[in-house]
Amino acid sequence: MNTNLIRLITSLALSPAVLAEFSESDRHFTLKVLPLINEKCIACHGDPSQDLKGGLDMSTREKLLHGGDNFTDVLVPGDAEKSFLMTTIKWIDPEWEMPPKENDRLNEKQIAHFEQWINDGAPWPDESVQEEIFLAERKREVTEDGVLITTSGGLADTWTYRRYQPEDVWAFRPLDHSIKPSPEAAHPIDSFVDDKLAAAGVEQAPSADLATLLRRASFGLTGLPPSPEETKEFLQAAEANPEQAWNDLVDRLLNSPQYGERWAQHWLDIARYADTGGMSNDYERSNAWRYRDYVIRSFNEDKPYDQFIVEQIAGDELADQSLRARISDPEEYQKARAEGHYTPEEAELLIASGFLRMGPWDPAMVKAPEARQMYLDDVINSVGQTFLSTTMRCFKCHDHKFDPLPAKDYYRFYAAFAGTQLAERKAAFLPEEKQTGFEEGKALVERLLAFANDKKNAILEKQEEAAKEWYRENGTEYVGLNERKDLPDDIKPPRHVGLDHIEQGRLKVREQDAWIWNRRLERYQPMVQSVYNGQDLEYLNARKLRMKEQKKPDWRPDNSILTGGSLEAPGDPVTPGVLSPLGLPAATGDEEDPFQLPEELEGRRLTLAKWIAHPGNALSARSIVNRVWQYHFGKPIAGTPNNFGVKGAKPTHPELLDWLAADFVSNGWQLKRLHRLIMSSATYRQASQHPEFKELANQDPNNDLLAHFPIRRLTAEEIRDGMLKITGELNYEQGGLPARPEINMEVALQPRMIQFSLAPAYLPSPTPEERNRRSIYGYRVRGMADPFLETFNQPNPNDSCAVRDSASVSPQAFTLMNSDLMTDRSIAFAMRLEKEATSHGEKVNRAFELTLGRQATADETEMMARYIRDMEEYHQSSTPENREYPTEITRTLIEEFSGQPFQYKEILPAFENYQPDTQAAEVGPETRALADFCLVLFNSNEFVHLY
Amino acid sequence: MIHQICSRPISSAASRREFLYGLGATLGSVAMTDMLAKDTAPSLLQSPLSPQPPLNKARAKNVIMLFMEGGPAHMDTFDPKPKLQELHKSESKLGGSLHTGFKFFVGSPFTFSKVGQSGIEMCDEFQYLRDPEIVDELCNYRGCQAESLNHPEALFHMNTGSRLGADPALGAWATYGLGSSNQNLPGYVVMTENALPQGGSRNWSNGFLPAYFQGTALRSSGSPILDLDSQSYKSRAHQRAALDALGYLNQQHAQQHPEHADLLGRIESYELAHRMQMEVPDVVEIDDEPEYMKEMYGLNQKETADFGRQCLLARRLVEKGTRFVQIFSGGWDSHDYLERGHGSRIKSVDRPMAALIKDLKQRGMLEDTLVVWTGEFGRTPDNNKRGGVYSIGRGHNSNAMSMMMAGGGVKPGAIVGGTDELGAEAVDVKHPIRDFHVTLLHLLGLDDNKLTYFHAGRYKQLSQFGGKVIKELIA
């Protein structure tokens, strides 16, 4: 059939005369009911390759009328009420709920479609009629069922031509640049918020008082409370000129280095930062901190967000592009690349690509292709969630169930990363990268390495003595351990000769320790956790990932749609490409395939990154603006910041979101500008308490109107860092090797299994200054969370966290009342108060100023002073003891060789010259009593919440 | 926002379970605490862990899971393979594992017997489990397949339904669905041996569920729960005074913020912590148990004392209302020296495990309590040489394993499913881990397809994408 004829037929199908040929009930069945049967029922009731469930076949009207094993009245044409089908899909009888999964359950509208169909007499036009109805329908872009969205195409036409409610696919629509705030409004943000309030007949809450605003802004921008001096200064300035004082305050906070530390924490939550790789071995990623510091620098420098995107997704490609421009000779270039002769600017780009190395990954005992797939699935899901607020996993095994995202797009996106290989690459430290602690750290690692080697060698020596003895007894000449490995059993001594099972176990532990510490010497080498483009390797080991020479420069990954996500079931081949439903072409696309990325390995990610960072990419702009809003208000405009899909929460203020996104993009993607914009609004500056809160609790329980500022609990890091600032212990030093704060000693010394052995103990830094740095600099081990931070809902770094949990659970009370950490903070705080105030009343008041940013009331002062006096009496006879820090520990491990426990000694050199924080035993009863009050204050609701 | 993603309407306090079943939350606990606050005002906040009736008829109320970390060999415990004896040390060409190079078959070092009326099979190292009083309560399942070949992935899979270590654990789902009947004890308790298993606390994480459902590690030495006790120089009275001082500050503050219900929740969490501080030591302090009980659990013998104490604690916890208890026992990864390794591991768990089942039975608790003994995978019929030597041990096997269960509605005195002649692969009543999970929830009266939580774009469930109840396991 020629194409002209096809056109003729389709245009005929479009003509009203032809449309009228189909009865309304046939169209209803074909367009509304049949797709539901196919999607929701057929797999169990009519797929010829599967057993029929309950004997019911729904593939034809006749079979449906016949019913199943248990029921014959499944379908009673003309009478929905008598049709058992309706009972099942309505989930009336718990024994017969269909489809049985919550995820597949029909909504009311879909149930009504079935009802109408049955009452219409259950017509079932034959397939040719169905086909004509479908074809005619596809020509109508908008119908009462919604809109079509053009994509690169699904696995089936029913998916490709399915319809969406426009409000469901809001995120895939271009930004509406025509949205403008009302010209009368004093502030554009307030304009949108007020419109919605006015429509609901609700007044906005009054302005918050100045001290509350100061605390809100300080924690919000820097993660730290304001000092009493800062409070005083701000209140005085505000008396003279409130608007000016507020703007100056916001500027000062944005310009402080603590701003970058605070906002980088948000980013690292999403990116899943940790200093180890997790899984079986939990290998240290010894230079991951360089990426952490890159993020902090980027926020502090106010790096345009589009640039921030591109650097993290393709920084390595940019660095090599720049290197190649400097060194044109291919061999010289390769050499410089291998040796890491990058300029500081290029090195920075390489460090940025560490984003692609943030997920947990260890290929141990996994076949290489599967380990690759695990990495690629993980990294593209991370890129999708982080930058596009799109959960990629949902269209890996099939076309997306709800969103206009075909499986084809998943594998085109996947192909963009398919040549991305993991490596620690060389790049000199930047001038701004702190190398504090390198020498001491290296000495410690070398000592632990030497200890492990000594122990290992002593056991091996004993073994080889016994081996020599064996050879003597057998009258043959001694053959060394390595040389005899492949010799037959009968001409060599037994394995582990001369060693009992205890020594065998110890040998294994020492061997593991030796290479663990040897590997950790990488901490002090100028290496970057990065990636490069190259061919797949046959053998993968996360212990050492280095750039490999390209044996086949023309190597290209084969990429196909993997049916059901399985490597064993490759379907249609795909080329690299971007997501199609946005309609935004890639820079390398052409008319035939606008979404095409380069075929060359080099450039796939860069072109993709630039597409994500394109001003026309509405997902990217909405994503970041929504996140920034959320971190200020504790609630986002669109409720699920990692997923803008159909099933995500709809924006409460869609116009505001689009206006903010458009404004952000057209003003250079500047985050600090966005902060100023948000924080200058009355919406941001309103009180958390609404005069009509009782009515609002019913009318707007989730505060979707933003009629008042949402209250939130401080995050784990805000609580810890805030306390350190309040006690005066906080060390503001920035960047560098991970800090090792003191953590609960039971956890620090808790043995935990890694492959073949136990992980070495956690060793805190020896001095308080080193330990008491901001939490973002703390050493993050996937296999062992900091118990204090974890208790306060620091997220698991194996999963991207868009919104922190803040559930109040009793372990928080245990930690905040009883832990050593809290005892240390409260004693430090008491010692500070003793220096800065004299009477009980003054101390109480000073403590309130420092902790809560306000004066204590007379009643509070009296009650707390009385409490302190009572405690002074108590502590006259209390007898605290100094905490013990062991310098070695005996480990017990169950050995696979014997199934029995054996013991070995581990040294803990960090505790040899350890300077603990001041202990309860070192201070008098008065200080201990004052510390009790400090502890209570740190536990108070007012301290741990932000208003 | 909430209603758009809620599959069942939320209307009243009575519908809280529906909330649990359908809603999940877009904002995790934010929405949750809001809802709870709304449902229960003005009285004290209802704890998210308060007991909930199951959705369907429950066979089990509680679960005690004995987790043998490292992967016990099914052919050296409950699934004898005489054929391997014949093939001992002859070359194996079996695929399936990652090992390459020369492999040889390994016969079990142990002898086997059929025991009880039901003829359950076990190796003769199990001396106590064959007790006629309990042996016919056992249900041996041989059809499960693990899918992962390495420890943490397989541990995560068996414990959380996903290999990635970021999803909620079994106990978290169970307490999410059913709450716990004693608010002064954690609803989901985990006890480990000396060392944490690979992957650590991610194995008992609440994942994307709110933190209320996280497993609480009950420590065998030091403070039973981290920071449960106040500093040693502070007395109970001192602590009460501190709580009162805190109460005063929080009351003052709450008067200024009547709009914020979460403040009440936090005050309540301190009182709960205080009660827990009283009750946990009572459970952990086993001196009040009679001597014969300690003897029965093997507390008087070195090899069994640790696991025995944990099994006894598990019974005490369940008796007092804890919903889900998990005990990890390591050392089963016998790549070598199988006889010594498995021999001593069996010895360490046999007596305590038998005592637990017997004790539960005598107290009439067994019918309500599902006891599960499992590893993260099984072991291979063959092995590689190590250091050039025929090492008598076994590799990891994701295609076959053995579980032992008792009570809680499983078929007593039954062997369900089977493996091939060599024990290389499950062939009969073969099911992936997710089906075991679905079955476990089913026994608790929970439907995996309905016990969901909205996260990352969809309603998530323990089985990930749904699974089947293994009907053959159910009495």
Interface residues (C-beta under 8 A of the other chain):
Chain A: P94 P100 K101 E102 N103 R105 G278 M279 S280 P360 D362 A364 M365 V366 K367 Q385 T391 R393 C394 K401 R484 K485 D486 L487 D489 K492 P494 R495 H496 H501 G634 K635 G639 T640 N642 N643 G645 K647 G648 A649 K650 T652 S688 Q689 H690 F693 A697 P701 N702 D704 H708 I711 R713 N744 E746 V747 Q750 P751 R752 M753 I754 Q755 L758 R782 G783 M784 A785 P787 E790 N793 N796 N798 D799 V803 D805 S806 A807 S808 V809 S810 P811 Q812 A813 F814 T815 M817 N818 S819 D820 T823 T857 D859 E860 M863 M864 Y867 D870 M871 Y874 H875 S878 T879 P880 E881 T892 L893 I894 E895 E896 F897 S898 G899 Q900 P901 A920 R928 D932 F933 L935 V936 L937 N939 S940 N941 E942 V944 H945 Y947
Chain B: M1 I2 Q4 I5 S7 Y21 G22 T26 L27 G28 S29 V30 A31 M32 T33 D34 K38 P48 L55 N56 E69 G70 L98 L149 N150 H151 P152 E153 L164 G165 A166 E193 N194 A195 L196 P197 Q198 G199 G200 S201 R202 S205 G207 F208 P210 A211 Y212 Q214 T216 R219 G222 S223 I225 L226 D227 L228 D229 S230 Q231 S232 Y233 K234 S235 H238 Q239 A241 A242 A245 L246 Y248 L249 N250 Q252 H253 A254 Q256 H257 P258 E259 H260 D262 L263 G265 R266 I267 E268 S269 Y270 L272 A273 H274 M276 Q277 G330 G331 W332 D333 S334 H335 D336 Y337 R340 G341 H342 G343 S344 R345 S348 R386 G387 G388 V389 Y390 S391 G393 H396 N449 K450 T452 F454 A456 G457 R458 Y459 Q461 G466
